[in-house]
Amino acid sequence: MDANGKVHNSTVFTTATTATDVPGSPKITNVVQVEDTVSISWAVPGNPNGIIVGYLIHMTPDGVEFQVGRNVTSTTLDYLFEPGKEYVFTVTAINADYRSAPSTSMSLKYSSNIVTETVENLRLVSTTPDGQTVRIAFDTSPEQIYKISYKSRNPFAVYEDIKLEGHQNKPGDLQIGGLTPNETYIVSVSVVRGNLTGRPSRIVVQTPGKSPPKPIITDAQITPDSGTSVKLSWKLPDDEKRQGVNWTYRIYYGTTAAELLEQSRRVNLTTMETTQTVKKLSSCQSYSFVVCIVGPMGTGAASNVFTARTKYAPGAPPKNLKATINADEMSMKVTWDASCPKVDGPIGYIIGITDVAKNMPYGYKIKKTTDASLSHTLKPGQVQWGTEYEITVKTDTADSISAGPIRVTSPSIPSPVALTNHFTKENEQFIYWSPAKLPKTLANVKFSYRLVASANSDLSDPVVNETLSGPPFKVEEDEFSPGKMYYVAVAMVDEHGYSSPLSSTVAIETTVPVSDLVVSKSGVSGVVIGVLIMLVALAGLLAFYVYRHRRLKRNFAAFASRYSPASGAAILNQSALDDDDDSPIIRGFSDDEPLVIT
């Protein structure tokens, strides 16, 4: 700008970095005990005065310090905390040259991480003749919560734990049903406090009655119309057929022993017949099958294990589906294998991809092939930053079964940095931030910013959720309640609508307008009375000063009137000084008068 106020284009540019200074203090937002650890969270300083390189967490009375990195605003402290002891925490911010003043402290009284109470007098009260129900009892306390668990020797029999509050069942009687006759159970009862469980008390319970029969699998055949369906057949021992009970059977299957016992396999595969077809299995895979009776008399012993191998089927799901993203060029490679090592004829595939961030599905069709291992690459421009992809693959035949879904996450857009708040001379508050350093693949992408402000440190229920072209953001009074603490964070949003994670939060406190300052009547009365008392006291002091001043003035005048220049002395009359007529008169002596002593 010249002397006339005209602005000229600059021809020389330079970059300068201001010197670091002492950063502002962080603000602790939460301290909570999590089992035998302590979790602490804080907000970054409003004025970092440089790049924050880390934080120090100081804990007293033990005098221990924990150090964490610069992009961390919460951490879990693993320490030998003492039950019943109160700990005080502060957080200090560190930039390249200075440490901030410690934050305002927050304390936590550490409770016991061990439940020491145990259940007393656990005992069996009774069993029903059919062996399906037992009653147990134990001493309870109304304030306690108890967990009752029980299990048998049968690995296919799964029972849910029972939760009992002490005041619900006095004096601790509990009925447990759905058991199997002639079975041994271990019943455990323990005290629960929060997510901690005390040492259990146990008893062994033997149910009466006769065990359910054990099925015998006789055959497992691949169905002619599908190479991935197996028809199982079984029977009961000859001496059990005459009981006339309508048994309920459940089929378990898996490619390994772990899958065979997996609970998710035990759903919706029940029948009252002695045959069952298991459908939609993988091609060219060996499966193990087991049958158990699950009703009406509990869960019986498992049958013999029967193995069958499926065949190739055009509609079977592919295997080994995987996806990887190359962050350097933002491409994604999807790989999979055919359902069998050898494919009977050419077959095509359909890749289904869903952009989770935008809930936008799209697909790719792969031409027919007899290859057993296949892949497809999504080129740069087809893969976006800051989202997650859900991927499935299936053959292009009718009613084919998909492999997956699997999920792969693309790299996150870098979050803004150096979030700070500043006040102007006019007491206006602004939020500033800087864009993060971007990778080359984002160098030519246009960005906006999304600012979120909330009264909650986790940014839930935001009062502001605004899109901005860039900093700063002015804190308006109509959007924020005066005199309240808020937490602010900013995210970068690219031109396609994909967002970075929110930045670290900064804590701000809104100002209270002078017009909103209200003094209560009682407050006004207190102020007025105080002022009046001070005025009365000052008036008394002034009166005393004036009185003393006038008396001193009168005494000096009386002294001066009695001064004799000839003798160089004054005749002092006490009555003239203090108005006391009974006081004697003291006269001075002249130098030329003789002094006669007799």
HUQUI-V148032 format. One record per residue. N is the residue number from 1. RES is the residue in one small letter. PHI is phi in degrees with one decimal (* if undefined). Layout:
BEGIN
N/RES/PHI
N/RES/PHI
END
This chain:
BEGIN
1/m/*
2/d/-92.2
3/a/-65.2
4/n/-87.3
5/g/86.8
6/k/-83.0
7/v/-95.6
8/h/-107.3
9/n/-65.7
10/s/-78.9
11/t/-114.1
12/v/-128.0
13/f/-121.0
14/t/-147.4
15/t/-113.7
16/a/-130.0
17/t/-118.0
18/t/-71.7
19/a/-70.5
20/t/-73.3
21/d/-142.3
22/v/-65.4
23/p/-72.1
24/g/-68.7
25/s/-82.0
26/p/-68.4
27/k/-129.9
28/i/-70.2
29/t/-104.8
30/n/-163.9
31/v/-135.2
32/v/-144.8
33/q/-83.5
34/v/-123.1
35/e/54.6
36/d/-103.6
37/t/-125.1
38/v/-124.7
39/s/-103.0
40/i/-129.0
41/s/-129.9
42/w/-151.9
43/a/-102.0
44/v/-67.8
45/p/-62.9
46/g/-67.5
47/n/-126.2
48/p/-71.1
49/n/51.2
50/g/138.3
51/i/-84.7
52/i/-70.5
53/v/-104.4
54/g/170.4
55/y/-134.5
56/l/-113.1
57/i/-105.4
58/h/-106.0
59/m/-124.1
60/t/-117.8
61/p/-87.2
62/d/-76.9
63/g/67.0
64/v/-100.0
65/e/-119.9
66/f/-121.5
67/q/-114.1
68/v/-129.6
69/g/-75.6
70/r/-77.1
71/n/-94.4
72/v/-107.9
73/t/-123.4
74/s/-159.7
75/t/-158.4
76/t/-110.5
77/l/-94.6
78/d/-100.0
79/y/-151.8
80/l/-82.1
81/f/-70.4
82/e/-98.0
83/p/-59.3
84/g/82.4
85/k/-96.3
86/e/-96.0
87/y/-114.3
88/v/-117.3
89/f/-119.6
90/t/-134.1
91/v/-124.3
92/t/-119.4
93/a/-90.2
94/i/-127.4
95/n/-105.5
96/a/-63.1
97/d/-125.6
98/y/-134.3
99/r/-113.3
100/s/-78.9
101/a/-67.6
102/p/-60.5
103/s/-68.2
104/t/-61.4
105/s/-75.3
106/m/-138.7
107/s/-110.5
108/l/-147.4
109/k/-91.9
110/y/-80.0
111/s/-90.2
112/s/-62.3
113/n/-92.0
114/i/-130.8
115/v/-85.9
116/t/-87.1
117/e/-70.9
118/t/-123.8
119/v/-82.1
120/e/-105.3
121/n/61.1
122/l/-71.6
123/r/-154.2
124/l/-86.2
125/v/-93.8
126/s/-164.8
127/t/-132.7
128/t/-79.2
129/p/-59.4
130/d/-79.4
131/g/76.8
132/q/-98.6
133/t/-140.4
134/v/-131.0
135/r/-119.0
136/i/-120.1
137/a/-144.2
138/f/-159.6
139/d/-73.2
140/t/-120.3
141/s/-123.5
142/p/-59.2
143/e/-85.5
144/q/-95.6
145/i/-117.9
146/y/-121.7
147/k/-116.4
148/i/-112.3
149/s/-125.1
150/y/-150.8
151/k/-151.4
152/s/-112.0
153/r/-81.8
154/n/-82.9
155/p/-68.3
156/f/-91.0
157/a/-94.1
158/v/-117.7
159/y/-125.7
160/e/-80.0
161/d/-66.7
162/i/-110.3
163/k/-104.1
164/l/-133.3
165/e/-89.4
166/g/-56.4
167/h/-82.2
168/q/-84.1
169/n/-140.7
170/k/-110.2
171/p/-95.5
172/g/106.8
173/d/-73.7
174/l/-144.1
175/q/-104.3
176/i/-116.5
177/g/-115.5
178/g/74.3
179/l/-87.8
180/t/-102.3
181/p/-62.2
182/n/54.2
183/e/-131.8
184/t/-97.3
185/y/-120.4
186/i/-106.9
187/v/-104.7
188/s/-119.1
189/v/-128.6
190/s/-140.1
191/v/-85.0
192/v/-117.3
193/r/-133.2
194/g/65.7
195/n/-102.5
196/l/-108.4
197/t/-124.9
198/g/-79.7
199/r/-67.6
200/p/-78.1
201/s/-100.6
202/r/-129.9
203/i/-137.9
204/v/-102.6
205/v/-119.3
206/q/-107.7
207/t/-82.7
208/p/-80.7
209/g/100.4
210/k/-111.9
211/s/-67.0
212/p/-62.7
213/p/-69.0
214/k/-101.8
215/p/-65.4
216/i/-128.7
217/i/-74.6
218/t/-103.7
219/d/-161.0
220/a/-144.5
221/q/-116.7
222/i/-74.9
223/t/-70.5
224/p/-64.5
225/d/-84.9
226/s/-152.2
227/g/-78.7
228/t/-117.6
229/s/-119.3
230/v/-122.9
231/k/-100.5
232/l/-96.0
233/s/-133.4
234/w/-149.2
235/k/-148.7
236/l/-102.7
237/p/-56.6
238/d/-57.5
239/d/-77.4
240/e/-103.3
241/k/-69.8
242/r/-90.3
243/q/-72.0
244/g/72.1
245/v/-96.8
246/n/-83.8
247/w/-76.7
248/t/-110.1
249/y/-112.5
250/r/-130.1
251/i/-107.1
252/y/-117.1
253/y/-150.6
254/g/178.6
255/t/-87.6
256/t/-135.7
257/a/-63.7
258/a/-64.9
259/e/-65.3
260/l/-62.2
261/l/-92.5
262/e/-64.7
263/q/-65.3
264/s/-65.2
265/r/-78.3
266/r/-98.9
267/v/-110.4
268/n/61.9
269/l/-120.5
270/t/-116.1
271/t/-157.5
272/m/-105.1
273/e/-91.8
274/t/-109.1
275/t/-137.9
276/q/-158.8
277/t/-100.1
278/v/-97.2
279/k/-109.2
280/k/57.7
281/l/-87.4
282/s/-76.8
283/s/-76.0
284/c/50.3
285/q/-135.6
286/s/-89.0
287/y/-121.1
288/s/-106.8
289/f/-124.0
290/v/-139.2
291/v/-124.3
292/c/-130.5
293/i/-81.6
294/v/-121.4
295/g/-179.6
296/p/-91.1
297/m/-124.8
298/g/74.1
299/t/-102.6
300/g/-87.6
301/a/-68.5
302/a/-74.3
303/s/-71.9
304/n/-65.6
305/v/-84.2
306/f/-121.3
307/t/-113.1
308/a/-142.5
309/r/-116.0
310/t/-78.1
311/k/-113.9
312/y/-69.5
313/a/-140.7
314/p/-58.9
315/g/-93.3
316/a/-70.2
317/p/-71.1
318/p/-62.4
319/k/-118.8
320/n/55.1
321/l/-71.8
322/k/-141.8
323/a/-149.0
324/t/-133.7
325/i/-112.7
326/n/-90.7
327/a/-71.0
328/d/-66.2
329/e/-119.6
330/m/55.2
331/s/-120.8
332/m/-134.2
333/k/-111.7
334/v/-107.4
335/t/-125.6
336/w/-161.8
337/d/-114.0
338/a/-64.5
339/s/-63.9
340/c/-133.4
341/p/-59.1
342/k/-121.4
343/v/-96.9
344/d/-68.2
345/g/-160.2
346/p/-57.6
347/i/-146.7
348/g/-95.9
349/y/-133.6
350/i/-124.1
351/i/-97.4
352/g/-104.7
353/i/-126.0
354/t/-119.3
355/d/-77.0
356/v/-65.8
357/a/-61.2
358/k/-110.8
359/n/52.2
360/m/-117.7
361/p/-89.9
362/y/-155.7
363/g/-145.1
364/y/-132.7
365/k/-105.1
366/i/-103.6
367/k/-64.3
368/k/-63.0
369/t/-157.4
370/t/-105.6
371/d/-66.0
372/a/-89.5
373/s/-120.6
374/l/-135.0
375/s/-155.7
376/h/-147.5
377/t/-113.6
378/l/-89.3
379/k/-79.6
380/p/-53.9
381/g/100.2
382/q/-93.7
383/v/-118.3
384/q/-105.0
385/w/-75.3
386/g/71.8
387/t/-144.2
388/e/-130.9
389/y/-115.3
390/e/-107.9
391/i/-125.0
392/t/-130.9
393/v/-137.4
394/k/-145.5
395/t/-76.5
396/d/-88.9
397/t/-83.9
398/a/-66.1
399/d/57.2
400/s/-73.5
401/i/-104.5
402/s/-82.5
403/a/-89.8
404/g/100.2
405/p/-81.8
406/i/-114.5
407/r/-124.7
408/v/-135.8
409/t/-106.3
410/s/-79.1
411/p/-59.3
412/s/-78.1
413/i/-66.3
414/p/-59.9
415/s/-81.8
416/p/-59.7
417/v/-127.5
418/a/54.6
419/l/-76.2
420/t/-139.8
421/n/-125.2
422/h/-138.1
423/f/-107.6
424/t/-88.4
425/k/-63.4
426/e/-84.5
427/n/65.3
428/e/-91.9
429/q/-105.9
430/f/-127.8
431/i/-106.2
432/y/-118.6
433/w/-156.6
434/s/-126.5
435/p/-69.4
436/a/-75.7
437/k/-70.0
438/l/-98.5
439/p/-70.2
440/k/-60.2
441/t/-69.0
442/l/-110.2
443/a/-64.0
444/n/-103.4
445/v/-91.6
446/k/-84.1
447/f/-127.6
448/s/-120.9
449/y/-131.5
450/r/-116.4
451/l/-105.1
452/v/-122.0
453/a/-131.3
454/s/-148.6
455/a/-77.9
456/n/-103.4
457/s/-65.8
458/d/-88.1
459/l/64.8
460/s/-76.1
461/d/50.4
462/p/-67.2
463/v/-89.7
464/v/-134.0
465/n/-143.2
466/e/-123.7
467/t/-95.7
468/l/-128.4
469/s/-80.3
470/g/174.7
471/p/-74.0
472/p/-92.4
473/f/-114.1
474/k/-87.7
475/v/-79.2
476/e/-87.6
477/e/-66.4
478/d/-76.4
479/e/-102.0
480/f/-127.6
481/s/-75.9
482/p/-67.3
483/g/69.5
484/k/-123.3
485/m/-87.2
486/y/-130.1
487/y/-119.8
488/v/-124.5
489/a/-143.1
490/v/-132.7
491/a/-124.9
492/m/-89.0
493/v/-125.1
494/d/-81.3
495/e/-67.1
496/h/-94.7
497/g/94.8
498/y/-87.8
499/s/-115.6
500/s/-78.6
501/p/-62.9
502/l/-64.4
503/s/-69.7
504/s/-61.5
505/t/-80.5
506/v/-121.6
507/a/-91.1
508/i/-126.4
509/e/-125.4
510/t/-77.5
511/t/-81.9
512/v/-103.0
513/p/-60.1
514/v/-60.4
515/s/-66.8
516/d/-91.0
517/l/-76.2
518/v/-123.8
519/v/-105.2
520/s/-68.4
521/k/-59.6
522/s/-63.6
523/g/-65.9
524/v/-62.3
525/s/-58.8
526/g/-60.9
527/v/-64.6
528/v/-62.3
529/i/-61.9
530/g/-61.8
531/v/-63.7
532/l/-61.4
533/i/-61.3
534/m/-63.9
535/l/-64.0
536/v/-61.6
537/a/-63.2
538/l/-64.2
539/a/-62.8
540/g/-61.1
541/l/-63.0
542/l/-64.7
543/a/-63.2
544/f/-62.1
545/y/-64.2
546/v/-62.0
547/y/-60.8
548/r/-63.5
549/h/-65.7
550/r/-65.1
551/r/-67.2
552/l/-62.7
553/k/-63.3
554/r/-65.7
555/n/-63.5
556/f/-67.5
557/a/-64.9
558/a/-64.3
559/f/-66.1
560/a/-66.0
561/s/-70.1
562/r/-101.4
563/y/-82.9
564/s/-108.5
565/p/-65.0
566/a/-67.7
567/s/-92.4
568/g/67.8
569/a/-136.3
570/a/-118.8
571/i/-91.2
572/l/-96.6
573/n/-109.5
574/q/-58.3
575/s/-66.6
576/a/-71.9
577/l/-87.2
578/d/-124.8
579/d/61.3
580/d/-108.2
581/d/-69.0
582/d/-81.9
583/s/-78.7
584/p/-71.2
585/i/-94.7
586/i/-108.7
587/r/-109.0
588/g/-89.8
589/f/-114.0
590/s/-91.2
591/d/-67.5
592/d/-92.0
593/e/-99.6
594/p/-74.1
595/l/-100.7
596/v/-101.8
597/i/-115.9
598/t/-115.3
END
